[in-house]
Amino acid sequence: MAKEIIAKVKIYIPGGQATPAPPVGTSLGPHGINIPMFCKSFNEQTKGQEEYIIPAIITIYSNRTFDFILKTPPTSMLLKRAAGIAKASGEPNKNKVAKINRSQVEDIAKKKLEDLNVNTLESAVRVVEGTARSMGIEVGSGEVGSGEVRSKK
């Protein structure tokens, strides 16, 4: 017999640094699961990713057990790291804060491909380019994929 799901919780935690303190304790405490056990298993699975914030989707069952799925870091965080900036632009249409090339965007798209709602790498690249544009990061034509001409059919 399948376990009954009572809640799904999504939280963002720095890799390898989960503690029973907020946000973990306040998000999971009301559901009555073993928070130290979650923190221990999360920290083991994210060891070596301390510089990233890792989204986790926790499924909580009626018998107070849980499963969790780790996602890739947010696209904005990966773009800021690639561009070498600490903060995105407040006015992305007026103030550009950095420039990255297309090969960097493709690397980010490859990392994010499994979590994005797209079927091809090219679609994932367009999604990442859109996020970069909304952050005030220009995407220049790089070594990979430049000189591409699309024809209308």
C-alpha positions in Angstrom: 0.0 0.0 0.0 1.4 3.4 -0.9 2.1 6.0 1.7 -0.2 9.0 1.9 1.5 12.3 1.1 0.5 15.0 3.6 2.8 17.8 2.4 5.4 18.9 -0.2 7.8 21.6 1.0 10.3 23.4 -1.2 13.2 25.1 0.6 16.5 26.7 -0.5 19.5 25.7 1.6 23.2 26.4 1.1 24.9 23.1 0.2 26.3 21.1 3.1 25.0 23.7 5.6 21.5 22.5 6.7 20.8 23.0 10.4 17.6 22.7 12.4 17.5 26.5 12.6 15.4 28.5 10.2 14.6 28.0 7.3 14.7 24.2 7.8 13.2 24.0 11.3 10.4 26.4 10.6 9.5 24.8 7.3 9.6 21.1 8.4 8.8 21.4 12.2 5.0 21.7 11.8 5.0 18.4 9.9 6.6 16.5 12.7 9.5 14.9 10.8 12.9 14.2 12.2 14.7 17.4 11.3 18.3 16.3 12.4 18.0 13.2 10.2 17.0 15.4 7.2 19.8 17.8 7.9 22.4 15.0 8.1 21.2 13.3 4.9 21.0 16.7 3.0 24.5 17.7 4.1 25.9 14.3 3.0 24.3 14.6 -0.4 25.4 18.2 -1.0 29.0 17.9 0.4 31.3 19.8 -1.9 28.6 22.2 -3.1 29.0 24.7 -0.2 29.2 27.7 -2.5 25.8 27.1 -4.0 22.2 27.4 -2.7 20.5 24.1 -3.4 16.7 23.8 -3.8 15.2 20.7 -2.2 11.7 19.4 -2.6 10.7 17.4 0.4 7.8 15.0 0.3 6.3 14.3 3.7 4.2 11.2 4.3 1.5 10.5 6.9 3.8 8.2 9.0 6.2 11.2 9.4 8.8 9.8 7.0 10.1 11.9 4.1 11.9 11.8 0.8 13.6 14.7 -0.9 14.8 15.6 -4.3 17.7 18.0 -4.9 17.5 20.4 -7.8 20.3 22.4 -9.5 21.2 25.8 -8.2 19.1 28.8 -9.4 20.0 30.1 -12.9 20.5 33.6 -11.5 23.1 32.3 -9.1 25.0 30.5 -11.9 24.9 33.5 -14.1 26.2 35.8 -11.4 29.1 33.4 -10.7 29.9 33.2 -14.5 29.8 37.0 -14.9 31.8 37.6 -11.7 29.2 39.9 -10.1 27.6 40.0 -6.7 24.4 41.6 -7.6 22.2 41.9 -10.7 21.1 45.3 -12.2 18.2 47.1 -10.7 17.3 48.5 -14.1 18.3 45.7 -16.6 16.9 47.5 -19.6 19.1 50.6 -18.9 22.1 49.5 -16.8 24.1 46.5 -18.0 26.3 45.1 -15.2 28.3 42.4 -17.0 28.8 40.5 -20.3 29.2 36.8 -20.8 29.8 34.8 -23.9 27.5 32.2 -25.5 29.7 29.2 -24.4 29.2 30.2 -20.8 25.5 30.3 -21.3 25.6 26.9 -22.9 27.5 25.5 -20.0 24.8 26.8 -17.6 22.0 25.5 -19.8 23.6 22.0 -19.8 23.7 22.1 -16.0 20.0 23.3 -15.8 18.6 21.1 -18.6 17.1 18.5 -16.4 15.3 21.1 -14.2 14.0 23.3 -17.1 10.7 22.7 -18.9 12.4 22.3 -22.3 13.2 19.5 -24.7 16.3 20.7 -26.4 19.6 22.3 -25.4 18.9 25.3 -27.7 15.6 25.9 -25.9 17.5 25.8 -22.6 20.0 28.2 -23.9 17.2 30.7 -24.8 15.7 30.3 -21.3 19.1 31.1 -19.7 19.7 34.0 -22.1 16.3 35.4 -21.1 17.2 35.2 -17.4 20.6 36.9 -18.1 18.8 39.7 -20.0 16.4 40.2 -17.1 19.4 40.6 -14.8 21.2 43.2 -16.9 23.8 40.7 -18.2 24.6 40.9 -21.9 25.2 37.7 -23.8 27.8 38.2 -26.5 28.4 35.9 -29.4 31.1 33.6 -28.3 33.1 30.8 -29.8 30.3 28.3 -29.9 27.2 28.9 -32.0 28.1 32.3 -33.4 27.4 33.2 -36.9 24.2 31.2 -36.8 21.5 32.2 -39.3 17.9 31.1 -38.8 15.7 31.0 -41.8 11.9 31.3 -41.7 10.0 28.3 -43.0 
